[in-house]
Amino acid sequence: MADTVLYEVSDGLATITINRPEAMNALNIATKVALREAVQAAATDEAVRAVLLTSAGERAFCVGQDLKEHIGLLVSDRETGSRHTMSTVKEHYNPIVRALTEMPKPVVAGVNGVAAGAGFGFALAADYRVVADTAAFNTSFAGVALTADSGISWTLPRVVGPGRAADLLLFPRSITAQDAYELGIANRLVPAGELRAEAEKVARALASGPTVAYAALKEAVAYGLTHTLAETLDKEDELQTRAGSSEDHAIAVQAFVNKEKPKYLGR
């Protein structure tokens, strides 16, 4: 894994850090490959119970595609008559977003600065966003004559509604952390100096929680967004049966009766 992405597992929490602060954590090919590998590793590692996705530095969470590299790739495509440059959506962005959204573990994004383009998309793919009060968000795509990628055409309307999503996509502009909080993009707003500690606190709380239930909740919400009420009720029955059969549920009930704090096993 390239050093442009750092990966660490501690006490059930996988911390993934985009590590190109000098480039505002822009996504060159090496970084996209490393990020894909890190997210997929966290998704499949049984020792990982929650994920924290964040970035190095204070200016940016991730400003999306590295346009300096992108320009060179576009020139090469024109010279060779190929279209390799835009294959990054299929090869990198799509697997990253699917791993973040589909893994049966809660994902927290610690947004420490500007989140633009795919960076915004990755933040939206997380289940919970802790955002520094100095951060900003920008869809960016139309500003460089591109359409949406990194799942943002799916996630953004579900967070802010289709009308506001259309506005933000058609007229890309920076929105403040406070605006993001009011729109529901930010779940928790904190002073910039406290961002990393608060994001880690949230992620560690989830890692020590009833992760079987969290996985079921994550699946239930995703399912309910695209299915009928009747289908969703059947899905709730299925998932509740699964959660109710877990050791964590038995532990929680016993702890409640004993007036103790439960110690979950994640199974």
N, C-alpha and C positions, 0 to 999 in steps of 0.2 A: 504494500500500500504506500503510495507516494506521501511525502511529508506535507503536501498541500492539504491533506485531511488527516487529523489525529483521531485515534480510536482507543478508548480505554474502558475497561469494564471493572466496576468496583461495587461490591455488595448488591449485585443484581441490576445495577444501573450502567447502561452503555452510554458513554458521552462521546458524541461525534462532533468534532470541531473543524469547520472549514478554516484553513490556515494560510490564507493569502492576504493578510491585512494591508500589505503594500500596494495591492491591486484592488482594494475594497472587496476582497473575497470574490472576485469575478471568476467565472467558470471557464477555464481552459480545458482542453481535452484531458490532461493528466488529472485535474481536479475532479472532473465529472466521472472518470473511471474509478478513482479512489473513493469518491462519495458513494457511487453505486455499490462498490464492494463492501464498504463499511455498513451501509444501511441493510444490505442483504445479509451480511454476517450477523448483525444484531437481530434481524428478523428470525433467523434460524437457530441461534444460540440458545439452548435451553437454560443457560445460566443467566441470561438477560431477561429481566422482568419489566423493564421500562427503558425508554430511550430519551436522552436529551440531545437535541440538535441545536448547535450554536456556532458562533464564529469568533475568530481571534480579532483583537483590536477593538476600537470604540466607534469608528466611523460607519462601518457597514456590516450588516448581517450577510448579505450577498447581493450584488448589483446585477446578477444574471450573467448572460453570455459575455465572455471576454471578447469585446468587439475588435481589439487590436489583432488577436489571433484570427478572429472571424473574417476580417477583411482579407488577410492573406489567403485563407482557405477559399474564399469566394473567387479571388483572382485565379487561383489554381484550377478551380472548377471550370471557369470560363475558358481557360487555356486548353484544358483537356476535354472539354465538352461533357464533363461528369456532373453529378449532383450529390457528391459525398458530404458536402458541408451540412446540409439540412438533415442528414441521416442521424444527427445527434439526438433528435427528438425520440426516434425509435430506439436507438442504441443506449442512450443515457437517461434523458429526462423521464421517459415513460417507466422504465424499470425502477428508478428512484422513487417516483411518486406512488407507484403501485406498492412497493415495499413499505413505504411509510403509512399508507392508508389501509393496507390489507393485513399487516402484521397483527397477530393477536396480542398486542402489547400496547400500552399507552405511550404516545410520543409527545413530548413537550418541546416546543421551539422557544429558545431564549433569544429574542430578537434584540440585538444590541445596537443596531444602527439601521441604515437604509436597507430596505428589502425591495428590490425592483426586479421586474421580469420573472425569470425562473426562480430567483431568490424569494419573491413574493409567493410564487406558486408552491415552493417547498415549505414555507411557513404555514400556508393554508392547508397543506397536506397533513400537518401535525394535528393532534387531537386537542391541544391546549397551547395557547401562546402567551408567554410572559414577555412583556414589551417594555423596553427602556423609554422613559419620557422624552428622550432626544431622538428616537427612531422615526422613520418615515417610510411610507409605502407608495409604490408607483407600479402600475401595470406595464408601462413602457412599450409594449409591443407595437402599437399603432404608430408610435413616435419614430420607429425605424422601419415602417412599412411592413410589419409582420402581423400575423394573427396570433392568437393565444396558444400557449403550450404549457408544459409542466402541470397539467391538470387544472389550470386556473379557470377554464371555461366551465368546469364541473364544480369546483369548490367555491369560487367567488359568489356565484348566484345563490348558492345554498347558505352562505354566511350573511350576505347583505341584501339578498333579493335580486331578481332579474333586472329590475329597472335601474337600481344603483350600480349593478355590475356592468350594464351596458354603458352607463355614463362614465365609469372609471376606465373601461376598455376603449371606448371611442374617443375619449378626451383624456389621455394619460397625463397625470400631473401628480406631484407629491402631496400626499395627505399626511397630516401630523399624527403623532402617536395618540393625542387626545381625540382627534377625529376618528382614528381607527378604533379606539375604545368605544366611542359612542356608536359606531357602526357594527360593533360586535366582532371586529377582526382581532382586536386585542382582548384576551380574557382577563388579564391582570396587568395594570400599568404601575411601574415602579421607577424610582429615581435611577438614572443611568449607572451610578456607582454601586447600586445594589442589585443590578440585573443578574449577574452570574450567580450570586449567592441565592437569590430568590428563586431563580429558575431551577437551580440544583435542588433547593429545598422542596419545591413542588414535585420535581421528578423523583426524588428519593422517597417522598411520601407515597407516590404511586407505586414505586418499585416494592415497597414494603406492604402494600395493600393487597386486597383480594383480587389478584390478577386474572383468575378464571372469570370472575364477574366482570372485570373491566373488558376482557376480550369479548364477552357476550354483549355487553353494552355497546361496544364499538361496532360489532356486527349488526346489532339490532337497529342502531341509528342509520347505518348505511343502507340496510335493507328497507327500512321504512320509508326512506326518501324516494324509492323507485317502485314501490309496490302498493297494492290496495290495502285498505284497512283490514279486510278479511284475511288476506295473505300475511299481513304484518302480525295480526293476532295469533295466527298459527305459528309464525316464526318466534314470537314471544313465548309461546307455550313450549316450543322445542328448546329454546335457549334457557328458559327458567328451569326446565327439567334437568338440563346439563349443569347449571349453576347449583341447583339444589342438591345434586348428587356429589358435589365436590367436598373435599376435606375442609376447605376454607369455610364453607357454609356451616358445617358442623362445629368448627372451631369458633366461629362468630356467635352462634347461638349459645354455646356453652359459656363463652366469655361474657355474653350479655347477662345470662342467668347468674353467673358468679360475680358480676360487676367488676370484671377485669378487662384489661386491654387485650384484644386478640393478637396473636402472633401467627400471621398467615404463612402458609407453605407454598402457595402458588400452584396448588393442585386440588 
